[in-house]
């Protein structure tokens, strides 16, 4: 089957089976996709599932309908609304990018990959996705779904990540000049719904006839992946202090590093060796003998808890007390919220 025929088959399938997503215009719609919504969704979707992103996207676009609205938002408000979505550097770059577009580009996103790549937080995938979907440029969009479809369609047995250049070249060869935005979304939808990692539904696939992996009976085995090294485990301590009036001792983490710019509990560094006690103030710290566990991309984390009730006139050396009326547990990143959930159940902090 010629490449043009593959594209036609895929687009015909997409016209009928396109997923209904809050940031997407349906195929054939007369409305041009909003670059702001495309950009926002693509940043949120980086290493995050569609199911997890939907509610965040809807809340963000309700609070900040356009890029100038987001650019004018307070950092703490945006970081709080992002809490729980993970990979918090994305939220910091989201604000940086919005402010560049709003202040330096008159609120308009550029329409080429090259210009988009100059914006904060936009890498090759996101630039290609925005150029293709929002501006209908023939850009090659590569994510895990596209890699999987290409690996199977052409029976590429080289393991990832070594296979990435070849898979991108194959995807680029297939990217059409007509409806490239719909095509990019069609390939991603195909990988998400039909050409899935496990148990691909080959019988329903519009590309089943030209698929070389299906013909060889190896579709479910592709793409191959180089085995990952085991994740190390790091340890740390977090200190949860509650004042007599109900205020909690919190701090904003440094902009750089994990959970950068997020609200959290004062604590120790995270290391593979046992941490040293570094309390943020003098108090009768209680060790409940509990820890919270969380897994990041590159390591597992185990945080021991220290709890304390402190008087109204307590003066911390680090952090500041946030009045109960202004404290929203939902503003905490997931690992910090796990610590709060435990502490809030302990009788001494009721």
ABEGO torsion letter per residue (X at the ends): XBAAAAAAAAAAAAAAABBBBAABBBBGBABBBBAAAAAAAAAAABGBBAAAAAAAAAAAAAABABAAAAAABBAAAAAAAABGAEGAAAAAAAAAAAAAAAAAAGGBBBABAAAAAABBGBBAAAAAAAAAAAAGBBBBBBBAAAAAAAAAAAGBABBOAAAAAAAAAAAAAABBABGAAAAAAAAAAAAAAABBABGBBAAABAAAAABAAAAAGAAAAOBBBBBBBBBBBBBBBBBBBBBAAGBBBBBBBBABEBGBGBBBBBBBBBBABBBBBBBABBBBBBBAGBBBBBBBAABBBBBBBBBBBBBAABBBABEBBBBAAABBAAABBAAAAAAAAAAAABAAAX
